[in-house]
């Protein structure tokens, strides 16, 4: 089973939000300085009216090249930051904005 890169990043964002919620009352705080991902992806080009490219993350045990015949390694280095302040995220930051998002 392959997953679209956009879905993977949305899931990562959700997991960081969940970590912030779960750590709200903890004494130890972790700041996320960098999130480094190395992914195997296949690229699929669409010939439909809204043509474009999609990047599919190849799952472990997946068949390499199932989509396009070639896999590519993509390395992403991300920094988690609070959308309203631009500050780096700490897993125990104020999470009141997330509490109503459940």
N, C-alpha and C positions, 0 to 999 in steps of 0.2 A: 504494500500500500504506500503510495507516494502522497505527499502533502504539499500544497502550494506554499511557497516561501512567505507570502503575506499572512497565511494562516499560522505558520510557525511563529512569526514575529508577534502576531496578536496573542497567541497562547503564551509566549514568553512575557509579554506585557501583563497579561492576566496573572501569571504566577508571581511576578514581582509585586503586584497589588495585593495578592493573597498573603505573601510573606510579610508585607507591611501590616496588614490586619492582624495576623497571628502574633506578631511581635510587639503589638501596641503596649502591652503591660510588662514587657520583659526589661530586665536591668541592663543587659548587654545589647549594644546597638552595632549594627554592621552598616558601613557605607559602601555602596556599590560604586567603585571607581571605574571598573571596566568589565564588560561582558564580552568574552571572546568566543566566537563560534567558528567552527570549521565544518563545512557541509559539503556533501556530494550532491550535485544537482544535475538535472537534465533540463534542456531548454526545448520548448515547444513553440513553434511559430504558427500562428493561426492565419488562415486564408479567408476568414469570414469578413463580413462588412466592417466590423470593428476590429480589424486586424491588429495584432500585437504579439508580444512574446509573453510566455509564462515560464516561471522558474519553478520546478518541482524538486523538492528535497527527496532524495532517494532514501527510503527506510532501510534499516539494518536488515540484511537478508534479502533485500529487494534485488531485482534483476537490473544490473547496470545497463543502461541504454534502452530501457523499455519504452521510453518516449521518443528519443531522437537518435539513438545509435551511439551517442557520446555522453560521457559524464564529465563534469567539470568540478574542480574543487574551488569553493568560494570561502574566503576568510572574511569575517565581519568583526570589527571591534566597535562595540556600542558603549555608550555611557548612559546610565539611567538618570534622568533628571525630572524634577517636578515641573509639570506643565505651567503652573501658575507662577512659580518663583524662579525657575531656571536653575535651581540648586540641585546638587547631586542628591540622589535618593538615599535615605537611610531606612532600613527595614522597620525601624520603630518610630519614624516620623509621625507627625500628627496625621491621623487617618480618618478624621471626622468626615472628610469629603468622600471617603470610600464606604463608610458604614451604610449610607443610604443606597449604595449602588448594588446591593445584593439582590 
